Amino acid sequence: MQNVLSFLLDNSGAGTDGANNPGGSWVTIVMLVLVVVVFYFFLIRPQKKQEKEAANMRNSLEVGDEIVTIGGIVGQVVSVKGDTITIATGKDRVKIRFLKTAVREVTVKANAEEDTEEAAATPSAIEPAKEKAEEKKIEKSTPDEAAPAADEEPKA
């Protein structure tokens, strides 16, 4: 650490009259500002973004969500009250109360199961598109390519 400080002081011209290295202190200041900017964009900003996403996840907890805590406990949310949640875990559905901050991730959202059931019940948008494509192929075919009528004899 002492070597770094002595290097910066030697290169900045501090302690001298500045005749040997005019403007050297500006270079040091610019380098320090550059280091702060790099730290902000590579360390501070991504961490704040990750914390914001985690807070949104914890605030959107609902009854029925399946979660994993920071201690590795897996369970299903049975109640949400203020800053605490109660989960049921295990075969005998033991209930444990946790702070919301102890939730690491939501593995299954309660409303996600309903969405998949609705998607399975509604017809797919792909099917009508396939039918339309087949109709267009039939319309584009010429009379020679079309199948002969029942009363006509096939051409040899």
Residue, then its C-alpha position, 0 to 999 in steps of 0.5 A: m500500500q505504501n508503494v502505491l501511495s509513493f508511486l502516486l505521489d512521485n508521479s503526481g509531482a506532489g512535494t516538488d515545484g511541479a517543474n519536472n511534471p507540469g499537469g501531473s496532478w490532473v492526470t492522477i485525478v482523471m485516473l481516480v475518477l476513471v476508476v470510480v466510474v468503472f467501479y460504478f458501472f461494473l460493481i455498484r450498478p449491477q448490485k443495485k439492479q439485483e437488489k431491486e429485482a429481489a425486493n420486487m420478487r419478495n413484495s410480490l409473494e402470494v399464497g400458494d407460491e413455492i419458495v426456497t429460503i436462504g437456508g435451503i428450506v423449500g415450502q409453499v406460502v400459506s400466509v403473507k403478513g407485513d414483513t413475514i410469511t408463513i410456509a408449509t413444508g414437509k409431508d406433515r405440512v409443518k408451518i414455519r414463519f420467516l421474514k420476507t428477506a429470508v426468501r432466496e427465490v420463488t420456484v413456482k408462482a401460484n398464478a403460473e399454474e392457472d395460466t398453464e391450465e388456461a393455455a391448455a384449455t384454449p385452442s392454439a393460435i397455430e392451428p388456424a394458421k396451419e389450416k389457412a396455409e393448407e387452404k391457400k395451397i389448395e386454391k393455388s393448385t391448377p386444374d391439372e394438379a387437382a384431383p379428377a372429378a368422380d365422373e371423369e376418367p383419369k388421364a393416362 
